[in-house]
Each structure stands twice: as structure tokens, then as C-alpha cells.
Amino acid sequence: MEPRKKSLDDARALLLKRASELGLTGGVEDEVLERVLDLEVKTPEPTAEECRRYYVRNPARYRAGDLVEASHILFAITARVPPGALRAKAAEAHAVLTKDPARFAELAAQYSNCPSAAQGGSLGQIGRGDTVPEFEAALFGDARIGVLPDLVTTRHGFHVVLVARRIAGRTVPFEEARPAIEAFLRERSAERAIVQYLQILAGGASPLVQ
């Protein structure tokens, strides 16, 4: 059994045992577990100070309208090609284009496993949330223009990326961002509280005894 699945099964067993102790039996099992958590796990509401602190520490999360005009060459992961060999081929193309970016469209048409190869690898203008997180992090992680200095690895494969232009957006004001920050911090606190609760149950102590 995979470690993660075993951990989830163990947590479920602890909650079912606690439900029995509380007399919360009968009904759909998942609903019984929710009732246990609702009854015994209290999640504190994030304060305005905590929200403000998170906002200040994570400025990149609260920007809107940032755009990057980019092209890429995708070396897609397939069952037929070992990842090491694929990465080596991508690194070879990256080295060539770092020295001669003018050949980007040529090599995109030759090597890219993305439909954008027909347009020289062009992806057009990309905003936050338009791509997978790994690709977004590489695009918006700094202010470089040109071929990015490293290969970008995503769930799809290895990418050589060229940034042609950046269009700056704006920082979302705190009050506008606050509802999303509160929801995020509340969810994070809930996850931590549940983990602590399960640790108490696993230790054999009543969660009501602090």
C-alpha cells in the first residue's frame, strides 16, 4: 500500500473510532466524519494583522494584468524516449538558442511537440493562471527578456523558453485581495488544526483534554 493511502486510511479509522465514542453513528460515512470534525476541530479566523502580513510578504500573488509575450519549444515526455535522453536533446537546443536566439522559430518548427511549432513556438500573450504552475513560475519569476537561462521542466516535458516582451500589470490593493487572503489562511489553519487533532487521537488522548 502506498504511504499516502495508508496515512489517509489511518486517519479515517481514527475519525470513525472517535465518531463511535461520540455516538455519531449511522448515516453516510463521509458525513459522519465531517460531523466529528465540525464538532471537535475549531479553526481560528485570520486577523486583519495576519492578512496584512501575508499580503506584504507575498506581493507576487496579488498582481493583476501582468502579461508575458513568449515562445517555447516543447520536448514532450513520452514512453518511447528516456527522460535523460530527452533532457539532453532539450539542453542541446537551449545551448544553441542561448547563443543565437534568432534561430528560435527554426528550431521550434523542427523539434517542438506543441501545436505552437507551426507559429515558430509562439504562445502569444500569457497572463497569470493561463498555464500550468511550473511554467507560470518560470515566466513571471523574474524580469528577464530573451531566452530564459534554464530549461523549464513541467509535467509535459522540457521547455526552451523565449520571452519577447513583458507588459506590467498592477498590484491589487490590500482590501481587494483581503477576501482571498482570508480564505487561504482559513483553509491553511484548518488543515493544521486537523493534523493536530489526528495526532491527539493517535496518541490516545481525548481532544477535549488540552
C-alpha positions as CSV (number, residue, x, y, z in Angstrom):
1,M,0.0,0.0,0.0
2,E,1.3,3.5,-0.9
3,P,2.4,5.5,2.2
4,R,-0.1,8.4,1.4
5,K,-3.0,6.0,1.0
6,K,-2.1,4.2,4.3
7,S,-1.9,7.6,6.0
8,L,-5.4,8.5,4.8
9,D,-6.8,5.1,5.8
10,D,-5.3,5.5,9.3
11,A,-6.8,9.0,9.6
12,R,-10.2,7.7,8.5
13,A,-10.0,4.9,11.0
14,L,-9.2,7.3,13.9
15,L,-12.1,9.5,13.0
16,L,-14.5,6.6,12.8
17,K,-13.4,5.4,16.2
18,R,-13.9,8.9,17.6
19,A,-17.3,9.1,16.0
20,S,-18.3,5.9,17.7
21,E,-17.1,7.3,21.1
22,L,-19.2,10.4,20.5
23,G,-22.3,8.3,19.5
24,L,-22.2,9.8,16.0
25,T,-23.2,6.6,14.2
26,G,-25.4,5.9,11.2
27,G,-25.7,7.8,8.0
28,V,-23.3,8.2,5.2
29,E,-19.7,7.6,6.5
30,D,-18.2,10.8,5.0
31,E,-20.9,12.9,6.5
32,V,-20.3,11.3,9.9
33,L,-16.6,12.2,9.6
34,E,-17.5,15.8,8.7
35,R,-19.7,16.0,11.8
36,V,-16.8,14.8,14.0
37,L,-14.5,17.5,12.5
38,D,-17.2,20.2,12.8
39,L,-17.8,19.3,16.4
40,E,-14.2,19.0,17.6
41,V,-11.9,20.9,15.4
42,K,-12.1,24.7,15.8
43,T,-10.4,26.9,13.2
44,P,-9.5,30.4,14.3
45,E,-10.4,33.2,12.0
46,P,-7.4,35.0,10.5
47,T,-6.9,38.5,11.9
48,A,-6.5,41.7,9.9
49,E,-2.9,41.8,11.0
50,E,-2.2,38.3,9.8
51,C,-3.8,39.0,6.5
52,R,-1.8,42.2,6.0
53,R,1.4,40.5,6.9
54,Y,0.8,37.7,4.4
55,Y,-0.1,40.4,1.7
56,V,3.2,42.2,2.4
57,R,5.3,39.0,2.3
58,N,3.8,37.7,-0.9
59,P,3.5,40.6,-3.3
60,A,3.7,38.5,-6.5
61,R,0.5,36.7,-5.5
62,Y,-1.5,39.9,-5.6
63,R,-0.8,41.3,-9.0
64,A,-3.3,41.6,-11.9
65,G,-2.8,42.2,-15.6
66,D,0.8,41.1,-15.9
67,L,1.4,39.7,-19.4
68,V,4.3,38.0,-21.0
69,E,4.7,37.5,-24.7
70,A,6.5,34.2,-25.0
71,S,7.5,31.3,-27.3
72,H,8.6,27.8,-26.4
73,I,10.0,24.6,-27.7
74,L,8.5,21.6,-26.0
75,F,10.4,18.4,-25.8
76,A,7.4,16.3,-24.6
77,I,7.8,13.3,-22.3
78,T,6.7,10.1,-23.9
79,A,7.1,6.4,-23.1
80,R,9.3,5.9,-26.1
81,V,12.1,8.3,-25.1
82,P,14.1,8.0,-21.8
83,P,13.8,11.3,-19.8
84,G,17.5,11.7,-19.6
85,A,18.0,11.5,-23.4
86,L,15.1,13.9,-23.9
87,R,16.5,16.4,-21.4
88,A,19.9,16.2,-23.1
89,K,18.3,17.0,-26.5
90,A,16.5,19.9,-25.0
91,A,19.7,21.2,-23.3
92,E,21.5,21.0,-26.7
93,A,18.8,23.1,-28.3
94,H,18.9,25.5,-25.4
95,A,22.6,26.0,-25.7
96,V,22.3,26.8,-29.4
97,L,19.5,29.3,-28.9
98,T,21.2,31.0,-26.0
99,K,24.0,31.9,-28.4
100,D,21.7,32.5,-31.4
101,P,18.1,33.4,-30.4
102,A,17.3,34.4,-34.0
103,R,17.0,30.6,-34.8
104,F,14.2,30.1,-32.3
105,A,11.4,29.8,-34.8
106,E,13.5,27.5,-37.0
107,L,14.3,25.1,-34.1
108,A,10.7,25.3,-32.8
109,A,9.4,24.1,-36.2
110,Q,12.0,21.3,-36.2
111,Y,11.7,20.0,-32.6
112,S,8.7,21.2,-30.7
113,N,6.0,18.8,-29.8
114,C,3.5,21.6,-29.3
115,P,1.0,22.8,-31.9
116,S,2.6,26.2,-31.5
117,A,5.6,24.9,-33.5
118,A,3.6,26.0,-36.6
119,Q,3.9,29.6,-35.4
120,G,7.6,29.3,-34.5
121,G,6.8,28.3,-31.0
122,S,4.7,31.5,-30.3
123,L,2.3,31.3,-27.4
124,G,1.2,34.9,-27.7
125,Q,0.5,36.9,-24.6
126,I,0.2,34.8,-21.4
127,G,-1.3,36.0,-18.1
128,R,-1.1,34.6,-14.6
129,G,-3.3,31.5,-14.4
130,D,-3.1,30.8,-18.1
131,T,-0.6,27.9,-17.9
132,V,0.5,25.2,-15.6
133,P,2.1,26.5,-12.3
134,E,5.6,25.4,-13.2
135,F,5.6,27.2,-16.5
136,E,4.0,30.3,-14.9
137,A,6.6,30.4,-12.2
138,A,9.4,30.5,-14.8
139,L,7.7,33.2,-16.9
140,F,6.8,35.5,-14.0
141,G,9.7,34.6,-11.7
142,D,11.9,37.5,-12.8
143,A,12.1,40.3,-15.4
144,R,14.3,38.7,-18.0
145,I,13.9,39.3,-21.7
146,G,15.2,36.7,-24.2
147,V,15.9,33.0,-23.9
148,L,15.5,32.1,-20.2
149,P,18.8,30.8,-18.7
150,D,17.5,27.4,-17.7
151,L,15.3,24.7,-19.2
152,V,11.8,24.8,-17.8
153,T,10.5,21.5,-16.5
154,T,6.8,20.8,-16.4
155,R,4.5,17.8,-16.2
156,H,4.5,18.0,-20.1
157,G,8.2,17.8,-20.6
158,F,11.2,20.1,-21.0
159,H,10.8,23.6,-22.5
160,V,13.2,26.1,-24.0
161,V,11.5,29.5,-23.4
162,L,11.9,32.8,-25.1
163,V,10.4,35.9,-23.6
164,A,9.9,38.6,-26.2
165,R,8.1,41.2,-24.1
166,R,6.7,41.9,-20.7
167,I,3.7,44.1,-20.0
168,A,3.4,45.2,-16.4
169,G,0.1,45.0,-14.7
170,R,-0.8,46.4,-11.3
171,T,-0.6,45.4,-7.6
172,V,-4.1,44.5,-6.3
173,P,-4.9,46.8,-3.3
174,F,-5.0,45.0,0.1
175,E,-8.7,45.5,0.6
176,E,-9.4,44.0,-2.7
177,A,-7.1,41.0,-2.0
178,R,-8.2,40.5,1.6
179,P,-11.2,38.1,1.0
180,A,-8.9,35.7,-0.9
181,I,-6.2,36.0,1.7
182,E,-8.7,35.3,4.5
183,A,-10.0,32.2,2.6
184,F,-6.4,30.9,2.1
185,L,-5.3,31.5,5.7
186,R,-8.5,29.9,7.0
187,E,-8.0,26.8,4.9
188,R,-4.4,26.6,5.9
189,S,-5.3,26.9,9.6
190,A,-8.0,24.2,9.2
191,E,-5.5,21.8,7.7
192,R,-3.1,22.4,10.5
193,A,-5.8,22.0,13.1
194,I,-7.0,18.7,11.6
195,V,-3.4,17.4,11.6
196,Q,-3.0,18.3,15.3
197,Y,-6.4,16.8,16.1
198,L,-5.4,13.5,14.4
199,Q,-2.1,13.5,16.3
200,I,-4.1,13.8,19.6
201,L,-6.4,10.9,18.6
202,A,-3.4,8.8,17.5
203,G,-1.8,9.4,20.9
204,G,-4.9,8.0,22.7
205,A,-5.8,11.2,24.5
206,S,-9.2,12.9,24.3
207,P,-9.1,16.0,22.1
208,L,-11.2,17.7,24.8
209,V,-8.3,17.4,27.3
210,Q,-5.8,20.2,26.5
